Amino acid sequence: VGWIVSGASNDCFRFVSSSPPYRTTAVAGKCTSNGATNEHKDGVGVGAAFDWPYYLSSVVRGNRQTIFVGDHWNHVVRAAIAANATAAWPTDLNVTTLAGIPRHYSFKDGKALSEATFDRGHDFAMMPRGAVGFASDASNAALRKVSPLTFSADGVVSSSSAAVTTVETGLTAIFGLAFHPSHSTFDDDVALF
């Protein structure tokens, strides 16, 4: 029992045990000491690479928990799931890209994996029911929708047929110059916050 935490400046996810002596174990990414990975790579455990993974959110589908993250300097949305659905924690996570073109930043809607681009995505919130997720696109001051996301019977997520569309732009003007849309979540009534 424990928690998955994002070590943004360390370019990784860690599992932290919930009882003393509170051990940490790298479960995704290389865990550099100074955030020097500066690369994008899908893979399992330390075979995956991030560049400043931001706020985590999660959803349980089938028998797996999927963790979503905005990979800030890679300008993409990523998903991480247990490589083995029955594994006990800590276990290596299988990391895949859900939306965006790695290391390419701009503002474009389109096919999730081949056309859509983000500029420093912060986080991703999956609706509790259904196949729709929302990404905060910080430097573009926009809220972006990614759908449809599909889940296999055992809970593996895919965005192979998904598209990214802009829901709202100009959020900086609404909330002030310091605002960047981030920390999105849904409540039990499926209201986005």
MIDOSE-1310 file (N, C-alpha, C; in nm, 2 decimals, decimal comma, always signed):
residues 193
vgwi	+0,08/-0,12/+0,00/+0,00/+0,00/+0,00/+0,09/+0,12/+0,00; +0,05/+0,22/-0,08/+0,13/+0,35/-0,08/+0,07/+0,44/-0,19; +0,16/+0,53/-0,24/+0,12/+0,63/-0,33/+0,21/+0,63/-0,45; +0,16/+0,68/-0,56/+0,24/+0,71/-0,68/+0,26/+0,86/-0,68
vsga	+0,38/+0,91/-0,69/+0,41/+1,05/-0,69/+0,49/+1,09/-0,81; +0,47/+1,21/-0,86/+0,55/+1,26/-0,97/+0,67/+1,33/-0,92; +0,79/+1,30/-0,97/+0,91/+1,37/-0,94/+0,94/+1,46/-1,06; +0,86/+1,57/-1,07/+0,87/+1,65/-1,20/+1,01/+1,68/-1,23
sndc	+1,09/+1,74/-1,14/+1,22/+1,78/-1,17/+1,32/+1,67/-1,18; +1,27/+1,55/-1,14/+1,35/+1,43/-1,15/+1,31/+1,34/-1,27; +1,21/+1,38/-1,35/+1,17/+1,31/-1,47/+1,12/+1,17/-1,45; +1,05/+1,14/-1,34/+1,00/+1,01/-1,31/+0,88/+1,00/-1,22
frfv	+0,82/+0,88/-1,21/+0,72/+0,85/-1,10/+0,79/+0,76/-1,00; +0,75/+0,78/-0,88/+0,80/+0,69/-0,77/+0,68/+0,64/-0,69; +0,70/+0,51/-0,64/+0,60/+0,46/-0,55/+0,66/+0,48/-0,41; +0,57/+0,54/-0,32/+0,62/+0,57/-0,18/+0,53/+0,48/-0,09
sssp	+0,60/+0,40/-0,01/+0,52/+0,31/+0,08/+0,45/+0,39/+0,19; +0,34/+0,34/+0,23/+0,26/+0,42/+0,33/+0,28/+0,39/+0,47; +0,39/+0,31/+0,50/+0,42/+0,29/+0,64/+0,57/+0,30/+0,66; +0,62/+0,33/+0,78/+0,76/+0,34/+0,80/+0,83/+0,21/+0,76
pyrt	+0,95/+0,23/+0,70/+1,04/+0,34/+0,68/+1,01/+0,42/+0,56; +0,90/+0,42/+0,50/+0,86/+0,51/+0,38/+0,96/+0,50/+0,27; +0,98/+0,38/+0,22/+1,07/+0,36/+0,11/+1,01/+0,41/-0,03; +1,10/+0,46/-0,11/+1,06/+0,50/-0,25/+1,12/+0,41/-0,35
tava	+1,05/+0,38/-0,46/+1,09/+0,29/-0,56/+1,06/+0,36/-0,70; +1,15/+0,37/-0,79/+1,12/+0,43/-0,92/+1,03/+0,32/-1,00; +0,92/+0,37/-1,05/+0,83/+0,28/-1,13/+0,81/+0,32/-1,27; +0,86/+0,45/-1,31/+0,85/+0,49/-1,44/+0,95/+0,61/-1,46
gkct	+1,03/+0,60/-1,56/+1,13/+0,71/-1,59/+1,26/+0,68/-1,52; +1,36/+0,77/-1,55/+1,50/+0,74/-1,51/+1,54/+0,80/-1,38; +1,45/+0,89/-1,32/+1,48/+0,95/-1,19/+1,62/+1,01/-1,18; +1,64/+1,11/-1,27/+1,77/+1,18/-1,26/+1,77/+1,28/-1,14
snga	+1,89/+1,32/-1,10/+1,90/+1,40/-0,98/+1,87/+1,55/-1,02; +1,88/+1,59/-1,14/+1,87/+1,73/-1,18/+1,77/+1,75/-1,29; +1,69/+1,65/-1,33/+1,59/+1,67/-1,44/+1,66/+1,68/-1,57; +1,77/+1,61/-1,59/+1,85/+1,62/-1,71/+1,82/+1,52/-1,82
tneh	+1,70/+1,45/-1,80/+1,67/+1,35/-1,90/+1,65/+1,41/-2,04; +1,56/+1,51/-2,04/+1,53/+1,59/-2,16/+1,50/+1,50/-2,29; +1,42/+1,40/-2,26/+1,39/+1,31/-2,38/+1,25/+1,26/-2,36; +1,20/+1,20/-2,47/+1,06/+1,14/-2,47/+1,08/+0,99/-2,51
kdgv	+1,03/+0,90/-2,43/+1,04/+0,76/-2,47/+0,93/+0,68/-2,40; +0,85/+0,61/-2,48/+0,75/+0,52/-2,42/+0,82/+0,40/-2,39; +0,78/+0,33/-2,28/+0,84/+0,21/-2,24/+0,80/+0,17/-2,10; +0,86/+0,07/-2,04/+0,83/+0,01/-1,91/+0,93/+0,05/-1,81
gvga	+0,89/+0,09/-1,70/+0,98/+0,12/-1,58/+1,08/+0,23/-1,62; +1,21/+0,20/-1,59/+1,31/+0,30/-1,62/+1,34/+0,31/-1,77; +1,28/+0,22/-1,85/+1,29/+0,23/-2,00/+1,21/+0,34/-2,06; +1,12/+0,40/-1,98/+1,04/+0,52/-2,02/+1,12/+0,65/-1,99
afdw	+1,10/+0,75/-2,06/+1,16/+0,88/-2,03/+1,06/+0,99/-2,04; +1,07/+1,08/-1,94/+0,99/+1,20/-1,93/+1,08/+1,33/-1,93; +1,01/+1,44/-1,95/+1,08/+1,57/-1,93/+0,99/+1,66/-1,86; +0,99/+1,65/-1,73/+0,91/+1,72/-1,63/+0,77/+1,68/-1,63
pyyl	+0,74/+1,56/-1,58/+0,60/+1,51/-1,58/+0,52/+1,59/-1,47; +0,41/+1,65/-1,50/+0,34/+1,73/-1,41/+0,23/+1,65/-1,34; +0,13/+1,72/-1,30/+0,02/+1,67/-1,21/-0,04/+1,54/-1,25; -0,05/+1,45/-1,16/-0,10/+1,31/-1,19/-0,25/+1,31/-1,16
ssvv	-0,33/+1,23/-1,24/-0,47/+1,20/-1,21/-0,48/+1,05/-1,25; -0,59/+0,99/-1,20/-0,60/+0,85/-1,23/-0,75/+0,81/-1,25; -0,77/+0,70/-1,31/-0,90/+0,64/-1,33/-0,88/+0,48/-1,32; -0,98/+0,41/-1,27/-0,98/+0,27/-1,27/-1,08/+0,22/-1,37
rgnr	-1,03/+0,14/-1,47/-1,11/+0,07/-1,57/-1,07/-0,08/-1,57; -1,17/-0,16/-1,59/-1,14/-0,31/-1,59/-1,07/-0,34/-1,45; -0,96/-0,40/-1,45/-0,89/-0,43/-1,33/-0,76/-0,36/-1,32; -0,75/-0,24/-1,38/-0,62/-0,16/-1,38/-0,65/-0,02/-1,35
qtif	-0,56/+0,04/-1,28/-0,56/+0,19/-1,25/-0,47/+0,25/-1,36; -0,52/+0,35/-1,43/-0,44/+0,42/-1,53/-0,41/+0,56/-1,47; -0,28/+0,60/-1,47/-0,23/+0,73/-1,42/-0,21/+0,81/-1,55; -0,26/+0,93/-1,55/-0,25/+1,03/-1,65/-0,15/+1,14/-1,61
vgdh	-0,08/+1,19/-1,70/+0,02/+1,30/-1,67/+0,04/+1,39/-1,79; +0,05/+1,52/-1,77/+0,10/+1,61/-1,87/+0,25/+1,61/-1,87; +0,32/+1,57/-1,97/+0,46/+1,56/-1,98/+0,51/+1,70/-2,03; +0,53/+1,79/-1,94/+0,54/+1,93/-1,96/+0,63/+1,97/-2,08
wnhv	+0,76/+1,94/-2,08/+0,86/+1,98/-2,18/+0,86/+1,89/-2,30; +0,79/+1,78/-2,29/+0,77/+1,70/-2,41/+0,64/+1,74/-2,49; +0,56/+1,82/-2,42/+0,44/+1,88/-2,48/+0,34/+1,77/-2,52; +0,32/+1,67/-2,44/+0,23/+1,56/-2,47/+0,16/+1,51/-2,34
vraa	+0,05/+1,44/-2,36/-0,02/+1,37/-2,26/+0,02/+1,23/-2,26; +0,05/+1,17/-2,14/+0,10/+1,03/-2,13/+0,00/+0,95/-2,03; +0,00/+0,82/-2,05/-0,07/+0,73/-1,96/+0,03/+0,63/-1,91; +0,01/+0,59/-1,79/+0,10/+0,49/-1,73/+0,01/+0,38/-1,65
iaan	+0,03/+0,26/-1,68/-0,05/+0,15/-1,62/+0,05/+0,04/-1,57; +0,00/-0,04/-1,48/+0,09/-0,15/-1,43/+0,11/-0,24/-1,55; +0,23/-0,28/-1,57/+0,27/-0,37/-1,68/+0,20/-0,50/-1,67; +0,17/-0,54/-1,54/+0,10/-0,67/-1,52/-0,02/-0,63/-1,43
ataa	-0,14/-0,67/-1,47/-0,26/-0,63/-1,40/-0,27/-0,68/-1,26; -0,20/-0,79/-1,24/-0,22/-0,86/-1,10/-0,10/-0,83/-1,02; +0,00/-0,75/-1,06/+0,12/-0,73/-0,98/+0,09/-0,65/-0,86; +0,16/-0,68/-0,75/+0,16/-0,60/-0,63/+0,25/-0,48/-0,64
wptd	+0,21/-0,37/-0,57/+0,29/-0,25/-0,57/+0,41/-0,27/-0,48; +0,53/-0,21/-0,51/+0,55/-0,14/-0,63/+0,58/-0,23/-0,75; +0,54/-0,18/-0,87/+0,56/-0,25/-0,99/+0,60/-0,15/-1,10; +0,67/-0,19/-1,20/+0,70/-0,10/-1,31/+0,58/-0,06/-1,39
lnvt	+0,57/+0,06/-1,43/+0,46/+0,11/-1,51/+0,49/+0,11/-1,66; +0,39/+0,08/-1,74/+0,41/+0,08/-1,88/+0,36/+0,22/-1,93; +0,44/+0,30/-1,98/+0,41/+0,44/-2,02/+0,39/+0,45/-2,17; +0,28/+0,51/-2,21/+0,25/+0,54/-2,35/+0,21/+0,68/-2,37
tlag	+0,22/+0,73/-2,49/+0,18/+0,87/-2,53/+0,04/+0,86/-2,58; -0,05/+0,95/-2,52/-0,19/+0,95/-2,56/-0,22/+1,06/-2,66; -0,15/+1,17/-2,65/-0,18/+1,28/-2,74/-0,07/+1,38/-2,75; -0,05/+1,44/-2,87/+0,06/+1,53/-2,89/+0,17/+1,47/-2,97
iprh	+0,25/+1,56/-3,02/+0,37/+1,52/-3,10/+0,49/+1,55/-3,01; +0,57/+1,45/-2,96/+0,68/+1,47/-2,87/+0,78/+1,58/-2,91; +0,81/+1,67/-2,82/+0,91/+1,77/-2,84/+0,88/+1,88/-2,94; +0,75/+1,88/-2,98/+0,70/+1,98/-3,08/+0,59/+2,06/-3,02
ysfk	+0,61/+2,19/-3,00/+0,51/+2,27/-2,93/+0,45/+2,37/-3,02; +0,32/+2,38/-3,02/+0,24/+2,48/-3,09/+0,10/+2,46/-3,05; +0,01/+2,50/-3,13/-0,14/+2,49/-3,10/-0,21/+2,44/-3,22; -0,24/+2,31/-3,22/-0,31/+2,26/-3,33/-0,40/+2,14/-3,29
dgka	-0,53/+2,15/-3,34/-0,62/+2,03/-3,31/-0,60/+1,93/-3,42; -0,65/+1,81/-3,40/-0,64/+1,70/-3,50/-0,62/+1,57/-3,44; -0,58/+1,47/-3,52/-0,56/+1,33/-3,47/-0,46/+1,34/-3,35; -0,50/+1,26/-3,25/-0,43/+1,27/-3,12/-0,28/+1,24/-3,13
lsea	-0,24/+1,14/-3,21/-0,10/+1,10/-3,21/-0,02/+1,15/-3,33; -0,09/+1,21/-3,43/-0,01/+1,25/-3,55/-0,03/+1,40/-3,59; -0,13/+1,47/-3,53/-0,15/+1,60/-3,58/-0,16/+1,70/-3,46; -0,22/+1,67/-3,35/-0,25/+1,76/-3,24/-0,12/+1,80/-3,17
tfdr	-0,11/+1,93/-3,13/+0,01/+1,97/-3,06/-0,04/+2,05/-2,94; +0,05/+2,05/-2,84/+0,03/+2,13/-2,71/+0,15/+2,22/-2,69; +0,14/+2,31/-2,60/+0,25/+2,39/-2,55/+0,26/+2,38/-2,40; +0,34/+2,30/-2,35/+0,36/+2,28/-2,20/+0,23/+2,24/-2,13
ghdf	+0,18/+2,12/-2,17/+0,06/+2,07/-2,10/+0,09/+2,04/-1,96; -0,01/+2,07/-1,87/+0,01/+2,06/-1,73/-0,05/+1,93/-1,68; -0,18/+1,90/-1,71/-0,24/+1,78/-1,65/-0,35/+1,73/-1,74; -0,41/+1,62/-1,70/-0,51/+1,56/-1,78/-0,61/+1,50/-1,68
ammp	-0,74/+1,52/-1,71/-0,84/+1,47/-1,62/-0,94/+1,38/-1,71; -0,95/+1,26/-1,67/-1,04/+1,16/-1,74/-1,18/+1,17/-1,68; -1,28/+1,18/-1,76/-1,42/+1,17/-1,70/-1,44/+1,04/-1,63; -1,50/+1,04/-1,52/-1,52/+0,91/-1,44/-1,59/+0,80/-1,52
rgav	-1,68/+0,84/-1,61/-1,75/+0,75/-1,70/-1,73/+0,80/-1,84; -1,73/+0,70/-1,93/-1,72/+0,75/-2,07/-1,58/+0,74/-2,12; -1,56/+0,81/-2,24/-1,43/+0,79/-2,31/-1,37/+0,93/-2,34; -1,39/+1,03/-2,26/-1,35/+1,16/-2,28/-1,25/+1,21/-2,17
gfas	-1,15/+1,28/-2,21/-1,05/+1,34/-2,12/-1,03/+1,48/-2,16; -0,98/+1,56/-2,06/-0,95/+1,70/-2,09/-0,81/+1,73/-2,04; -0,74/+1,80/-2,13/-0,60/+1,84/-2,10/-0,59/+1,99/-2,09; -0,51/+2,03/-1,99/-0,49/+2,18/-1,97/-0,36/+2,21/-2,06
dasn	-0,37/+2,30/-2,15/-0,27/+2,34/-2,24/-0,22/+2,48/-2,19; -0,12/+2,48/-2,10/-0,08/+2,59/-2,02/-0,04/+2,71/-2,11; +0,06/+2,70/-2,19/+0,11/+2,82/-2,26/+0,01/+2,87/-2,37; -0,08/+2,78/-2,41/-0,18/+2,82/-2,51/-0,31/+2,87/-2,43
aalr	-0,31/+2,87/-2,30/-0,42/+2,91/-2,22/-0,55/+2,85/-2,27; -0,55/+2,72/-2,29/-0,66/+2,65/-2,35/-0,69/+2,52/-2,27; -0,82/+2,48/-2,28/-0,87/+2,35/-2,23/-0,89/+2,27/-2,36; -0,83/+2,15/-2,37/-0,84/+2,07/-2,49/-0,91/+1,94/-2,45
kvsp	-0,99/+1,89/-2,54/-1,06/+1,76/-2,52/-1,00/+1,65/-2,60; -0,98/+1,53/-2,54/-0,92/+1,42/-2,62/-1,02/+1,31/-2,61; -1,07/+1,27/-2,73/-1,17/+1,16/-2,74/-1,18/+1,11/-2,88; -1,23/+0,98/-2,89/-1,26/+0,89/-2,78/-1,14/+0,81/-2,74
ltfs	-1,13/+0,80/-2,61/-1,03/+0,71/-2,56/-1,10/+0,57/-2,54; -1,03/+0,47/-2,57/-1,09/+0,33/-2,55/-1,01/+0,25/-2,45; -1,08/+0,17/-2,38/-1,02/+0,08/-2,28/-1,05/-0,06/-2,31; -0,95/-0,15/-2,31/-0,97/-0,29/-2,33/-1,05/-0,35/-2,21
adgv	-1,09/-0,47/-2,22/-1,16/-0,54/-2,11/-1,08/-0,54/-1,98; -0,94/-0,55/-1,99/-0,86/-0,55/-1,87/-0,81/-0,41/-1,84; -0,86/-0,31/-1,90/-0,83/-0,17/-1,86/-0,72/-0,10/-1,92; -0,66/-0,15/-2,04/-0,56/-0,08/-2,11/-0,61/+0,02/-2,20
vsss	-0,56/+0,15/-2,18/-0,62/+0,26/-2,25/-0,55/+0,28/-2,39; -0,63/+0,33/-2,49/-0,57/+0,36/-2,62/-0,63/+0,48/-2,68; -0,55/+0,56/-2,75/-0,60/+0,68/-2,82/-0,58/+0,67/-2,97; -0,57/+0,55/-3,02/-0,54/+0,53/-3,16/-0,64/+0,59/-3,26
saav	-0,77/+0,61/-3,21/-0,87/+0,67/-3,30/-0,92/+0,80/-3,24; -0,84/+0,86/-3,15/-0,89/+0,98/-3,08/-0,84/+1,10/-3,16; -0,92/+1,21/-3,13/-0,88/+1,34/-3,18/-0,87/+1,44/-3,07; -0,80/+1,55/-3,09/-0,79/+1,66/-2,99/-0,86/+1,78/-3,05
ttve	-0,96/+1,83/-2,97/-1,03/+1,95/-3,01/-1,02/+2,05/-2,90; -1,02/+2,18/-2,93/-1,02/+2,29/-2,83/-1,16/+2,31/-2,78; -1,17/+2,31/-2,65/-1,30/+2,34/-2,58/-1,31/+2,49/-2,55; -1,20/+2,55/-2,50/-1,20/+2,69/-2,46/-1,06/+2,75/-2,48
tglt	-1,05/+2,87/-2,53/-0,93/+2,94/-2,53/-0,94/+3,08/-2,46; -0,83/+3,15/-2,45/-0,83/+3,28/-2,39/-0,85/+3,27/-2,24; -0,82/+3,16/-2,18/-0,84/+3,15/-2,04/-0,76/+3,25/-1,96; -0,64/+3,29/-2,01/-0,56/+3,39/-1,95/-0,64/+3,52/-1,93
aifg	-0,71/+3,56/-2,04/-0,78/+3,69/-2,04/-0,89/+3,68/-1,93; -0,95/+3,57/-1,92/-1,07/+3,55/-1,82/-1,02/+3,56/-1,68; -0,91/+3,49/-1,65/-0,86/+3,48/-1,51/-0,74/+3,56/-1,47; -0,68/+3,64/-1,57/-0,57/+3,72/-1,54/-0,44/+3,66/-1,60
lafh	-0,34/+3,75/-1,61/-0,22/+3,71/-1,68/-0,14/+3,59/-1,61; -0,16/+3,57/-1,48/-0,09/+3,47/-1,41/-0,15/+3,33/-1,43; -0,27/+3,33/-1,48/-0,35/+3,20/-1,49/-0,30/+3,11/-1,60; -0,27/+2,99/-1,56/-0,25/+2,88/-1,66/-0,34/+2,77/-1,62
pshs	-0,43/+2,72/-1,71/-0,52/+2,61/-1,67/-0,45/+2,49/-1,62; -0,47/+2,45/-1,50/-0,41/+2,32/-1,45/-0,49/+2,27/-1,34; -0,45/+2,15/-1,29/-0,52/+2,08/-1,18/-0,66/+2,06/-1,21; -0,69/+2,01/-1,33/-0,83/+1,98/-1,36/-0,87/+1,85/-1,30
tfdd	-1,00/+1,84/-1,25/-1,05/+1,72/-1,20/-1,20/+1,72/-1,21; -1,27/+1,60/-1,19/-1,41/+1,59/-1,20/-1,47/+1,55/-1,07; -1,59/+1,60/-1,03/-1,65/+1,56/-0,91/-1,75/+1,44/-0,95; -1,82/+1,39/-0,85/-1,91/+1,28/-0,87/-2,02/+1,31/-0,96
dval	-2,06/+1,44/-0,98/-2,16/+1,48/-1,08/-2,11/+1,51/-1,21; -1,98/+1,47/-1,24/-1,91/+1,49/-1,36/-1,90/+1,64/-1,40; -1,88/+1,72/-1,30/-1,85/+1,86/-1,33/-1,70/+1,88/-1,33; -1,65/+1,95/-1,43/-1,51/+1,97/-1,45/-1,47/+2,09/-1,37
f	-1,36/+2,08/-1,29/-1,30/+2,19/-1,20/-1,16/+2,21/-1,24
